[in-house]
């Protein structure tokens, strides 16, 4: 039985001063069979090759992933509330967010049509298998039914558009980490902006559009300290060729909430974020 490198070095220096003591002790301890048995090293896992869609150069959104998030409470009228859902389209560098009114096939297809009208037709769409949504939560079961029961209608529409829909294997959510990361970021940003506020469908759609701009403004590479390299590559460059900038607004952070209009209240939420 022996101590660790630091303790053993301190103990030896009580009587000796070994040259290159720390390196020598570590070299000796690495050969200790008892320590090796109680602290075995893990065998490195084999990592598969990236799919060809990840490494073949294409325009943005030619190969995209789809995922749903929600539900999000919305205000329908003075005394009536409802639910809305977020349909997320992710290519391998950029993101597109669409607010959906219901978990029905027509709502999803309309969101898909809006997406392709703005971003161009896709060649391949990737999504979770319907069984990945199965769980105790009623919302997750509804998502599962949408992706499973209506798959034939959705695939027929995509076939007419010459789009191939690929499902990842069941119970393999880790293979959809690309869109799961965007779901997490979108929910985090939404919580920071509105908190527990209840918004209308139009207001929530506006907030998600600005969250989309924030997601498409994150750096894609390391930010260097070179003073001449002041502009970093972001997903916005692949969409419009330049950074995504919002229009200027008056500073409303210090203004009391009861003095703001509804539009100004949303602006204040975004500025506080």
C-alpha positions in Angstrom: 0.0 0.0 0.0 1.3 3.4 -0.9 0.2 7.0 -1.1 -0.4 9.1 -4.2 2.4 10.9 -6.1 2.2 14.1 -4.0 2.0 12.3 -0.6 4.8 9.9 -1.5 7.0 12.7 -2.7 6.4 14.7 0.5 7.2 11.6 2.6 10.5 10.9 0.8 11.6 14.5 1.1 11.6 14.1 4.8 14.9 12.2 4.4 16.0 12.5 0.8 15.7 15.0 -2.1 15.3 12.8 -5.2 16.3 14.4 -8.5 13.2 14.7 -10.8 11.3 13.2 -7.9 7.8 13.8 -9.2 8.4 12.3 -12.6 10.3 9.3 -11.1 7.5 8.6 -8.6 4.9 8.7 -11.3 6.9 6.4 -13.5 7.2 3.9 -10.7 3.6 4.1 -9.6 2.3 3.5 -13.2 3.9 0.0 -12.9 1.9 -0.8 -9.7 -0.2 -3.9 -10.5 -2.5 -3.4 -7.5 -3.4 0.2 -8.6 -3.9 -0.9 -12.2 -6.4 -3.6 -11.0 -8.6 -1.2 -9.0 -8.4 1.6 -11.6 -8.7 -0.1 -15.0 -8.7 2.2 -18.0 -11.7 2.2 -20.2 -11.3 0.8 -23.7 -11.8 3.5 -26.3 -15.2 3.3 -28.0 -15.3 2.8 -31.8 -16.8 5.8 -33.5 -18.6 5.3 -36.7 -18.1 7.3 -39.9 -20.1 10.4 -40.4 -23.0 10.0 -42.9 -22.2 11.3 -46.4 -24.7 14.1 -46.0 -22.5 15.6 -43.2 -19.4 15.8 -45.3 -20.6 16.5 -48.8 -20.6 20.3 -49.6 -24.2 21.6 -50.3 -26.2 24.7 -49.8 -27.9 25.3 -46.4 -30.9 23.1 -45.6 -30.4 20.7 -48.5 -30.1 18.0 -45.9 -32.2 18.8 -42.8 -33.4 17.2 -39.5 -36.9 17.7 -38.1 -38.0 17.7 -34.5 -41.0 18.9 -32.4 -40.9 20.8 -29.2 -43.7 21.9 -26.8 -46.4 22.4 -26.0 -46.2 26.1 -25.3 -49.2 27.9 -23.7 -50.6 30.8 -25.8 -53.4 33.3 -25.2 -56.3 32.9 -27.6 -58.7 35.5 -26.2 -59.2 37.4 -23.0 -60.3 34.4 -21.0 -59.2 31.5 -23.2 -55.8 29.8 -23.6 -54.5 27.2 -26.0 -51.3 25.4 -27.0 -48.8 25.8 -29.8 -45.9 23.7 -30.8 -42.5 24.4 -32.3 -41.4 22.6 -35.4 -37.6 22.7 -35.8 -35.7 22.3 -39.0 -32.0 22.0 -38.7 -29.3 21.6 -41.3 -25.8 20.8 -40.3 -24.9 24.4 -39.5 -28.0 26.5 -39.4 -31.5 26.4 -37.9 -35.1 27.3 -38.9 -38.0 27.5 -36.4 -41.7 27.3 -37.3 -44.5 27.7 -34.9 -47.3 25.1 -35.4 -50.9 25.5 -34.2 -51.7 21.8 -33.6 -50.4 18.3 -33.7 -52.2 17.3 -37.0 -50.8 16.4 -40.4 -52.0 19.5 -42.2 -50.3 21.7 -39.6 -47.0 19.9 -40.0 -47.3 19.9 -43.8 -48.1 23.6 -43.8 -45.0 24.2 -41.7 -42.9 22.1 -44.1 -44.3 24.1 -47.0 -43.4 27.4 -45.4 -39.9 26.1 -44.6 -39.2 25.0 -48.1 -40.7 28.2 -49.6 -38.2 30.3 -47.6 -35.2 28.0 -47.5 -35.5 26.0 -50.7 -36.4 22.4 -51.4 -34.7 19.7 -49.3 -33.2 16.5 -50.8 -33.1 14.6 -47.5 -35.1 15.0 -44.2 -34.1 13.2 -41.1 -36.2 12.7 -37.9 -36.7 10.6 -34.9 -38.6 7.4 -35.2 -42.1 7.7 -33.8 -41.4 5.2 -31.0 -38.9 7.7 -29.6 -41.8 9.9 -28.5 -43.5 7.1 -26.5 -43.6 7.9 -22.8 -45.8 8.8 -19.9 -46.3 12.4 -21.0 -49.5 12.9 -23.1 -47.8 15.4 -25.3 -45.1 12.9 -26.2 -47.7 10.3 -27.1 -49.4 12.8 -29.3 -46.2 13.5 -31.1 -45.7 9.7 -31.5 -49.1 9.3 -33.1 -48.5 12.2 -35.5 -45.2 10.7 -36.8 -46.6 7.2 -36.9 -50.2 7.2 -37.9 -49.9 10.0 -40.5 -46.5 8.8 -41.9 -48.1 7.6 -45.2 -49.6 11.0 -45.9 -46.4 12.8 -45.1 -44.3 10.5 -47.2 -46.7 10.9 -50.1 -46.3 14.6 -50.0 -42.5 14.4 -49.8 -42.4 11.9 -52.7 -44.2 14.5 -54.8 -41.5 17.0 -53.9 -38.7 14.5 -54.6 -37.7 14.6 -50.9 -36.5 11.5 -49.1 -37.5 11.1 -45.4 -35.1 9.1 -43.3 -35.9 7.8 -39.8 -33.2 7.1 -37.2 -33.5 3.8 -35.5 -35.9 3.4 -32.6 -34.6 4.1 -29.1 -31.6 5.9 -30.6 -32.2 9.5 -29.7 -28.4 10.1 -29.5 -28.3 9.8 -33.3 -30.5 12.9 -33.4 -28.3 15.0 -31.2 -28.1 17.7 -33.9 -31.7 18.7 -33.6 -32.0 17.8 -29.9 -29.3 20.5 -29.2 -31.4 23.1 -31.0 -34.5 22.1 -29.0 -32.6 22.7 -25.8 -31.2 26.0 -26.9 -34.6 27.2 -28.2 -36.3 26.3 -24.9 -33.6 27.9 -22.8 -33.7 31.2 -24.8 -37.6 31.2 -24.6 -37.5 30.7 -20.9 -35.0 33.5 -20.5 -37.0 36.0 -22.6 -40.7 35.5 -21.5 -40.4 33.6 -18.2 -44.0 32.7 -17.3 -45.7 35.4 -19.5 -48.6 34.3 -21.7 -48.2 35.4 -25.3 -50.5 35.2 -28.4 -49.7 33.0 -31.3 -48.4 36.0 -33.3 -46.2 37.2 -30.5 -44.8 33.8 -29.8 -44.0 33.4 -33.5 -42.1 36.7 -33.5 -40.1 35.6 -30.4 -39.2 32.3 -32.0 -38.1 34.2 -35.2 -35.7 36.3 -33.1 -34.5 33.1 -31.2 -33.8 31.6 -34.6 -31.7 34.7 -35.5 -29.8 34.3 -32.2 -29.1 30.6 -32.9 -27.9 31.5 -36.4 -25.5 34.1 -34.9 -23.4 31.7 -32.8 -19.8 31.3 -33.9 -19.0 28.2 -35.9 -15.3 28.3 -35.2 -12.8 29.4 -32.5 -12.7 33.2 -32.0 -9.1 34.2 -32.3 -7.3 37.2 -30.6 -6.1 38.6 -33.9 -7.2 42.3 -34.1 -7.4 42.0 -37.9 -9.8 39.0 -37.7 -12.8 40.9 -36.2 -15.6 39.0 -38.0 -16.3 35.4 -37.1 -18.0 32.8 -39.3 -21.6 32.3 -38.2 -24.6 30.3 -39.7 -26.1 33.6 -40.9 -23.3 33.9 -43.5 -24.7 30.7 -45.1 -28.3 32.0 -45.2 -28.0 35.7 -46.2 -24.2 36.1 -46.7 -23.8 38.5 -43.7 -24.5 38.6 -40.0 -28.2 38.7 -38.8 -28.8 42.1 -37.3 -32.0 43.3 -35.7 -33.4 46.8 -36.4 -32.6 49.5 -33.8 -35.1 50.0 -30.9 -35.3 52.5 -28.1 -33.9 51.4 -24.7 -36.9 50.2 -22.6 -35.1 48.3 -19.9 -35.6 50.9 -17.2 -39.3 51.8 -18.2 -42.0 50.5 -15.8 -44.1 47.7 -17.2 -47.4 49.4 -16.7 -46.3 52.2 -19.0 -45.6 50.0 -21.9 -47.8 49.0 -24.8 -48.0 45.3 -25.7 -45.4 45.7 -28.5 -43.1 47.6 -26.2 -43.4 44.9 -23.6 -42.2 42.3 -26.0 -39.3 44.6 -26.9 -38.4 45.0 -23.2 -38.4 41.2 -22.8 -35.9 40.8 -25.6 -33.7 43.6 -24.3 -33.6 42.1 -20.8 -32.5 38.9 -22.4 
